[in-house]
Amino acid sequence: MIEIDVGRTPREILAECRRRGLVVKELPYTGNDPRRDRKHWHIRRPEGPGTLELTEQRDRVWLTVKPHWDAGWASSLAEKLALVD
């Protein structure tokens, strides 16, 4: 699993993902999760497998790719998105 802290806002990252034609889905808060202040998105390619996760909690923003969700693209995209222009 990779987890990369980013110096960009979720809005910037999500806009870049949409520009690249990726599908963005915000996951709602559910249940008694103590991380109620957390926002979380799944980013996917429309034509195949793989998921990049974006999470914002308080002053921290990070990208996560789980090994079984990489599909040959998510880790490299996470590294590119983490770079501040």
C-alpha positions as CSV (number, residue, x, y, z in Angstrom):
1,M,0.0,0.0,0.0
2,I,1.2,3.5,-0.7
3,E,0.1,6.5,1.2
4,I,1.3,10.0,0.0
5,D,0.6,13.2,1.8
6,V,-0.1,16.0,-0.7
7,G,0.4,19.7,-0.6
8,R,-2.6,20.4,-2.8
9,T,-6.3,20.8,-1.9
10,P,-8.8,18.1,-2.7
11,R,-10.5,20.5,-5.1
12,E,-7.3,20.8,-7.1
13,I,-6.7,17.1,-7.2
14,L,-10.3,16.3,-8.1
15,A,-10.3,18.9,-10.9
16,E,-7.2,17.3,-12.4
17,C,-8.7,13.8,-12.2
18,R,-11.8,15.0,-14.0
19,R,-9.7,16.7,-16.6
20,R,-8.0,13.4,-17.2
21,G,-11.4,11.7,-17.7
22,L,-11.4,9.8,-14.5
23,V,-14.6,9.1,-12.5
24,V,-14.8,10.6,-9.0
25,K,-17.2,9.3,-6.4
26,E,-17.4,10.9,-2.9
27,L,-18.2,8.4,-0.3
28,P,-20.6,9.5,2.4
29,Y,-20.0,9.3,6.1
30,T,-21.8,6.2,7.5
31,G,-22.4,4.6,10.8
32,N,-20.6,5.4,14.0
33,D,-17.2,6.1,12.4
34,P,-15.2,8.4,14.8
35,R,-13.7,10.1,11.7
36,R,-16.8,12.3,11.1
37,D,-14.6,15.2,10.0
38,R,-13.1,13.1,7.2
39,K,-14.0,13.4,3.5
40,H,-13.1,10.5,1.2
41,W,-13.2,9.9,-2.6
42,H,-12.6,7.0,-4.9
43,I,-11.1,7.8,-8.2
44,R,-11.4,5.3,-11.1
45,R,-10.9,4.9,-14.8
46,P,-14.2,4.4,-16.6
47,E,-12.9,1.6,-18.7
48,G,-11.2,-0.7,-16.3
49,P,-10.1,-1.8,-12.8
50,G,-8.1,0.2,-10.3
51,T,-8.9,2.7,-7.6
52,L,-7.1,5.7,-6.2
53,E,-8.3,7.0,-2.9
54,L,-8.2,10.6,-1.8
55,T,-8.8,11.5,1.8
56,E,-9.1,14.9,3.7
57,Q,-9.1,15.0,7.4
58,R,-8.6,18.3,9.3
59,D,-5.4,19.8,7.8
60,R,-4.2,16.6,6.2
61,V,-4.8,15.5,2.6
62,W,-3.5,12.2,1.3
63,L,-3.7,9.7,-1.6
64,T,-3.8,6.0,-1.0
65,V,-3.4,3.0,-3.3
66,K,-4.0,-0.5,-2.0
67,P,-1.9,-3.2,-3.7
68,H,-4.9,-5.0,-5.1
69,W,-6.4,-1.7,-6.4
70,D,-3.4,-0.5,-8.4
71,A,-4.2,-2.1,-11.8
72,G,-1.0,-0.7,-13.2
73,W,-1.9,3.0,-13.1
74,A,-3.1,4.2,-9.7
75,S,0.3,4.4,-8.0
76,S,2.0,6.3,-10.7
77,L,-0.9,8.7,-11.0
78,A,-0.8,9.3,-7.2
79,E,2.8,10.3,-7.4
80,K,2.1,12.7,-10.2
81,L,-0.9,14.2,-8.4
82,A,1.1,14.7,-5.3
83,L,3.5,17.1,-7.0
84,V,2.7,20.7,-6.4
85,D,2.8,22.8,-9.6
